[in-house]
Amino acid sequence: MPLWRPGPPQRHTGPQAPIASVLDTALAERPDAPAIDAASGVWTYAELDEQARRAAGALWSLGVRPGDRVAACLPNDLDIVAAFHGAMRIGAIWAGIGEALAEAEQRNLYELCAPTVVLAGDHCALDTPECLRLDRWSDLLTRTDDAPPVDVGLDSPAGIAFTSGTSGSPKAVVHSHRNLLLPGATLVVSRGWGPDLRKGDSFPLTILNLMVLSTLLTAQAGGCAVVMNRRDLDGVAEWITTRKVTVWNGAPAQLFDLARRPDIDLGSLREVWSGGGDTPDSLRRAFAETHGLVPRVTYGLTEAPTVVSIDPAGDDWRPGTSGRVLPQYDVAAYDDDGHRLPHGELGELKLAGTGEGPWAHTWTPMLGYWENGRIRPTGSGPVPTGDIGTVDGEGWLTVLDRKKLVIIRGGANVYPLEVERVLATHPDITKAAVYPIPDDRLGQRVAAVVESDRPEPDFDAITALCRRELASYKIPELWTRVDALPVNAMGKIQRAGLAEFVAAHRATEHRSATEHRSVTEHRSVTEHRNAGRE
C-alpha cells in the first residue's frame, strides 16, 4: 500500500446516500471481489448483497418495521454482518449486546432499547419472546420473501451505541446513517485506501463503533473487512498472517504482547492502530523495534461516533499525543465556564463539526439518546467528552487526565459505580470504592477498597458475587480492607487520591506488623488477588 501524499484540498460533501447504498460502487465495479473474510468463510460483494437482501426479508417477516430496534448478541462472523446490512435496508435501528456481558448486563441493555427481535448466539443469556436463535434465523433466510422497498433518509436513525457515564447506568446513543458512514469516508480519503485494503478487527462487532470501522469503512474503499473472532496472541497473529491483513486495529494489551514476540511475522501489515485505551510512548517504540511499524494511536468517542483523532499514515507521531483530529471535526479545550481556550491550553475537550476546509459542515451531532421508546434530543453546542486535554494549532490532541471515572482495562471500559453497586449488596461490605491501578500491559487494572465490620471479609464469596453480576474484566483484582474510607463533608467518598490512600494505609499497617510480628503472620490490610486472570 503506497504512502499517501496529500494533494490540493478538495471539497468533500460527505455521505450522500444511506447505508443501504454503501455496497453499490463495489457491486458495479468489482462484484466478485472479497467483501467479508470471517471464520465461516469469505463473501464477495455480490454474495454480501444477496445475504443482506435475505436478512432484510427475514427481519420484515418477523414484524420489524422502520424505527424498530434489532438487537444482536452474536459472535464475530458472517451472520452479524449480514443482519446489520439487512436491518439498514428496512430502516430498523441496530443495537449490539455484547456476548461477554453477564446475564444481568445483557438484560439491562435489552430493556433499554426494547428490540422487536434479538438475534441470539450461544453466549446470549437472554430468554425472551423476542430472541431468535441462529438455527431458526438460518431457516428464515432460505424461505422468506423480499422486504418491500423502504425509503430511508440519510439522517434517519441507524444505530444505538451503548455508553455509560460515571453513574454506571448505560446510555443509548442514537446515530444517523450519515454519522455511521462519515468516519469511513474521511479515513479512506485521508489515508489513500483502495481495493487492496484488508482491514482486520478483533474487537466485538456488537460494539457499534466496530461496525463503522469494519464493513462500512472497507465498503467505501472497495476493500475487504477481515472479521477476526479471536483476541488472544496466537489467534490474532494467525488471523493477520493467514488472511494477509494490511491494517489491524488492536488494544494496547495486544500490542504489548506482540512487541515481545519477534518470531511472529507481521509482514503483511502496512498500518497498526492502537485504540480503546492509553498507549504509552514506550509501547509505540517497543512495537516499532520488534515489527518495524510505529502504531497509529487513536482517540475515540462513542458520541462522535468512533475515531476522533489518529496519527497520520506513515511513521509520524508526537510523544504523549493521541494523533491529529480528523478533518470533519473541530475539537478544542474549554474552561469550566464553557469558554473556548486558545490552542495548547488545558481544559475539557469538546467536539463539534468543522466549518472550515474540505470537510466543512459534513458532520452532524448524534440524534440523541434512546429513552422510553423514543429519541430524546441533546442540547445544542459542542459535545463534552469528559476528558481533560489540549489541542495544538496543528490539530494534535493530547489527553492528560480523565474527567470521567472510567477505568480502561485492556481496551474495555469499567465504570466504578457499576461495580460498587454490586459490592454493596454483600453483607460483609459497609462501603466500597473502585479505582484503577497502573499496569504495563493492560494500561489499568481494577482495584477495590472496602469498609467492613469484619476483620477479614470473605473475598472469595464477594468475587463469586461479582462473577454472577459482572463481566469478568470488571471484577476487582486487588482487594483492600480498611476501617474507614476517606469522605468529604457531605459524606461522599473522596475519589481523588484513592490509590495513594491505599498505599499509605498499607505502609502504615506494614510498619505496625513489622514491629509486632512478621507480615506473613499478621495482615491488618486484607489483600486478595484473582491470580492468573487477565
N, C-alpha and C positions, 0 to 999 in steps of 0.2 A: 504494500500500500504506500504510494508516494506521500512524502511530507507535503501537507497543504501549505500553499503560499497565498496570503491574501492579495486580492486584486482590488481594483477600484470599487468603492462602495456601490452596491446596487440596491434599489428599493425592493423590499420583500413585503408581500401582502399577507403572509401567514396562511394558515389553512383556509381553503375556500369551500370545502365540502365536508360533511360529517364522516365519521369513522367507517360507515358502510361503503364509502368510496375509496378507502385507503389502499385497497389492492388493485385498483383499476389500471394504473400505469404499468405495473409489473405484469398484469394479466394481458395487457395489449402488447407489451414488448418482449416479455420472457415468461410465458405461461408455464413452461416446463422447468424453470429454474427452481431450486430448492427454496422454500419459504420458511419451513419449520423443521428443525432436526431435534428429535426428542427420544426418550427411552424406547418408545413403542415404534419408532420408525421415522421416515422422512416424508413430508408432504411438499409437493410442488405448489406454486401459486394457484394453479388450476385446481389441484386437489383441496387446498385450504379453502378456496372459494366454494367448492362443492360441499365441503363439510360445514362451512358456515351457513350455507343455504339450508342444509338439512337441520342444523341446530335451530335456526330461526323458525322453521316449520314445526319442529318438536316443541319448542317453547310456546309457540302460538296455540298448538293443540292442547297444551296444559293450562290454557287460560291466561297466559301472560299478554298484557297489552301495554301500549306506550305509557311510561311513567311508573309501571310496576317494577318492583325490585326483584332481581335474580341474584341469588347468593350461590357461591361455590365454595365448598370445602373439599378441595381436590388436590392431588399431588401435581408436581411439575411434569406435565406430559401433554400429549396431543389434545386430550379431551378438554382441558381447561381453556386452551387457546381457541378451539372451535366454538365452544359455548360462549366465550366472550364476544367473538365476532358475530355470532348468531344473535345474541342479545342486542348488540348495537344496531342490527338491521331492522329490528321491530320497535325501536325506541324505548327499550327497557333500561333500567338503571342497574348497573352491575355493582356487586359488593362481594368482596372476598372474606372468608372466615378461615383463619389460619389453622392448619392441621395440628400444629404443635401446642395450641392453646388447651388449657384444661376445660373440662365439660362446662363448668360454670362460666368461664370466659367466652366460650363459643355461644352459649345460650344468651349471654348478655348482648353480644353483637347481633345475634338473630333477632332478639326482641327490639333492639334499637332500630333496625332497618325494616323489620316486618316484611320479609320477602314472600312473594307468591310461590316461588319454587326455590328449594335448596338442592343443588346437585351435590350429593354426598358420597365421598370416598370412604375407604376403610378406616381412616382415622377421624372421621366425623362422629362425634359423640352425641349429636342431636338425634332425637327420635320424635319427630313431629309429623303431622299430616303433609306438610309441605316438602318433606325430604324425599328425594328421588335417588335411589341407588344406581350405580353405574350400569348394572345389568339391564334394568328397565330403561334407562336412558339410551343405551345402545340399541335396544329393541325399537324404541320410538324413532331413532334416526333412520331406520331402514324402511319404515312403513307410513310415515306421516306425509301429508300434502305440504306444498309450499305455503309459507305465510303470505298474506296479501301484501301489496305494496304499502309501505308506511312512509309518510312524509316526515322526516326527522330533520330538524333545523340544526345548524352549526352551533348555535348557542343553547340547544336543548340539554337537559341534564343527561349525563352519560354514565358517571361512576361515583361511587361513595368510597372515600378513603377514611379509615378509622384512625383517629389520633387520640391523644389524651393530654390534658393539662396537668398541673401539679396536684389536682384533686384526685387523679387516678380514674375519673369517670370518663369513659370513651366519648368522643365527639365524632359525628359522622359528617365529614366534609364532602360537599357535593360539587363536582366539577362538570363542566360542559364538554362537548365533543371538541370544541376549539382548543380548550386548555389541555386536553389529553393528547392532542396532536402536535401542539406548538413546540414542546421540548424536542421531540424528534426532528421536526423541521429545522430548527435552528442548529442543532448538533450536527445533522447531516451536512448542512451547507457550510458551517464554520469549520468542520473538520475534514471536508472534502471526501466524504464517504460515498461509495457507489456500490454496484452489484457484487463486488468482491468482499464486501463486509460480511463477516461471520461473527456475530456478537453473542458471547456466552454470558448467561446469568444463572448463578446458583442460588440466589435468594428466592423465596417462595413467590410464585406468581399470584397468590392470593393477596399480596400487597399491591394495591392499585398502581403505585409508582413503578413497579416492575413490569406491569403490562405496558405502561408508557415507554419504558426503556428497552423493551424486547420487541414484541411483534409490531407495535405501532411505529417504533423507530426504524426497524430494519425494512419494513414495507415501504417506507418513504425513501429509503436508499436503494430499494430493489435487491437487498441482500437477504441473508438467512439468519433467523433467530435460533440460536442453539440453546434449547431449554434444558438446563442441567438439573438432574434430580439428586445430586449428592453435594455435600458441603465439606466432607472430610478431605484431608490432604490427598490421599491416594485417589479418591474419586474425582476431585477437581482436576488433578494432574492428568488422569485418564481421559476425562472429557476434553480438556484442552488439546492434548496431543492426538487423540484418535479422530476428533472432529475438526481439526485444523482451525481452532478458534483464533480469530485475529484481534478481537477486542474482548477483554474479560473484565467483568465487574465483580469485585470481591470485597469482603470485610477485612479490616486491618489484621484481625487474628489469622485469617487465611494467608495474607501476605507475610505475616510474621513466620508462619510455618514454612512457606515456600522459600523464604530468604535463607533458610537453614538447610536447604536441600539442593545443592549444586548438581546433584546427579540427575535431577529431573529436567528434561529437555522441554523448554517452553518456546522453542524456536519459531512456532507459527504466530506468536503474539506480536502485534505491532503497537499495542497500547494496553495498559493495565490501569483500571480505575480502583480507587480505594474510597469506599463510602460507608455510611452507616455508623460512623464514629470518628473520633480524632485520630489522625495519622501522624505519629511523631516524625520529625525530620530524620531521626536516626533510622527509622524503618525504611524511609524512602532510599536512603543511602545504602542500607544493607541489601535491600532487594535489587538495587541497580548493580551493586558489586557482584551479586550472585548470578543475575539473569540478564544484565545489560539493558534493562528498561527502568526508567525512573517512573514510579507510579504516579498517575494523574489523580491528585486529591480533589475531592468534591465536597460541596456543602449543599445539602438539600433541605426542602421544606415541603411537608405534606400539603400545605395550603397553596403552594405555587402552581402546580404540583412538581414534585421531584427536584431535579438538579437546578440550583440557583447559580452556583459558581463552580468552575472546574479549571484545572491547569490547562494551558493551551496544548494543542497537539505537539508532539516532539519531546524535548527534554527540559524546556524552560520551566523554572519554578522559583519561588521565593520562600526562604525559611519562615516557618510559622504561619504561612497563609493557607487558605483553602481555595486557591485558584482565583480566576477572574470572573466577575459577574457576567452571565450570559447576556447577549445583546438585546433581548426583549425586555429586560428588567432594569429598573432603577432602584438600587439598594443603597441606603445611607444610614448613618448613625443619628439617633435623635436623643435629646436630653429628656429629663423626667417631665418637663412641661410640654413635650411634643414638638419642640423646635428642632429643625434640621441642623445638624452640626457640620462644620467645614470638613473637607477631606482629611482623613487621618486622625480625627478626634474620636474619643471613646464614648460610646453610648449604646442604646438599644437599637439593634439593626431592624429596619423596617423595609418592606418590599412594595413596590408599585411598578406599573408599566412605564417603559421609557417613552418620552415624547420626542426623542431625537434619534437620528441615524437611520440605517436601512430597515430596522425592525420597529420603528416608531408606531405606537398605537396598535400593535398586534396582540398584546397580552391583555386579557380582561380578568378581573378578580374572580375568585371562586364564587359559585352561585349562592352559597350559604351553607347552613347546617340542616341536616335532615332531623326533624323533631316532630313527634306526634303526627306522623303521616303527611308531613308537608315540608317544604324548604323554607327555613327561616333565614331571610337575607341578613347579611352582616352590614355593619356601618360603613360609611364612606371613608376615604383616606387610606394612607399606606397601611399595609398589613404588618402588625408587630410580630416579630419572630420569637420573642422571649429570650434572645441571645444577646450578649454584650460583645461588641467588637468594633472594628473600624473598616472603612473602605477608603483606599487612597485615590489619588487623582487619575490613576490608570485602571481603576476597577479591581485591584487586588483586594480580596476580602480576608479579614483576619477575625476569628472568633477567639476572644480572650477568656470568657467565662460564660457560664450558663445561668441565665436569669431563672430559667425553669429548674426544677429539682430533678429532672430526668437523669437516670443513670444509664449510660450506654455501654452495654456489656457485649463485646464481640459483635457489634453492629445491631444488637437488639435493644429496644427501649424498655427500661424498667422504671415504673413510677412508684416512688417510695410510699405514698399514702395508700396505694392499692395493696401493697404488701402489708403495711401496718394494720390495715383493717382486718386482714386475715389473722395476724398475730394477736390482735386484741380479743379475738374470740376464745383464746386458750386460757384456761383458769390460772395457769402459772404466771401469766403476764399481766402486770398492772398498767404499764405504758411501754410503748416501743417507738424507736426511731430507726429508719433505714437510711443508709448513706453509702456513698461509693468509696472504695479503696483502690488505689492505682494498681495496674497490672501491666507488665511489659507486653504481654501477648494480646490480651483481650481489651486493653485500654482501661477498663474498670471492672471490678467485681462488686458483688452486693454484700454488704455487712449490716448487721443489726445490733443495736444496743438496747437492752430491755431493763425496765424496772420490775422487780419481783419480790414478793414477800418470802419466797423460798430461797434458801442459800444456794441451792443447785436446781434450777428449773430443769424439767425433763425436755432437753433439747431434741432428743430423738423423736419424742411424740410431737413436738412443735414442728419439726421438719416434716414428719409424716402428714400433719395437717396441711402444711404448705403444698406438699405434693398433690394432695387431693384438690386443692383450690386454685393452684397457680401453675403456669408453665414452668418447666424445670429451670430455665435460665433466670427466673425471678426469685428463686429460693435463696435466702442468705447463706453464704458460705463461711462466714465468720460471725460467731455469736459472742456477745459480751454481756454479762450481768452486772448491773450497778444498783446501788441503793436508791439513787435519785438522779433523774435526767436533768440537765440544765433547762430552766424555763425563764420566761420573761415575766413582767409584772402582770400580764394578762393570763398567765398560766400556760402559754403556748411554748412548745419546745423550741429552744434556740438552735436552729439547724446549722447556722454558720459555725464552723469550727468543731463539728461533732467528732471528726477523725482525731483532731488534736486533743479533744476532751478525753476520748477513749485512751489514746496513747499516754496521756498524763496520768490517768487513773490507773492504767496498767503499771506504769513506772512506780507509782506510789505503793501499789499492792506488792510489787516485786521486791521493793526495798524492805517493806514490812515483813514479808515472808522470809527474806534472807536473814533478817535479824533474829527470827524465832525458830525457823526450821528451813529445810531445803524447799525450793519452789516445787519440786516434784511431789513433795508430801503435802503441800498446802497451796491452794489457789483460792483466793477470795474472788478473783475475777474468773468466771466460768467461761471457758472457750471451747467451742465445738466446731469442727471443720467437716464439711462434706467431702471427704477425701476421694480423689480420683475423678470428680465430676467437673467437666469444663463449664 
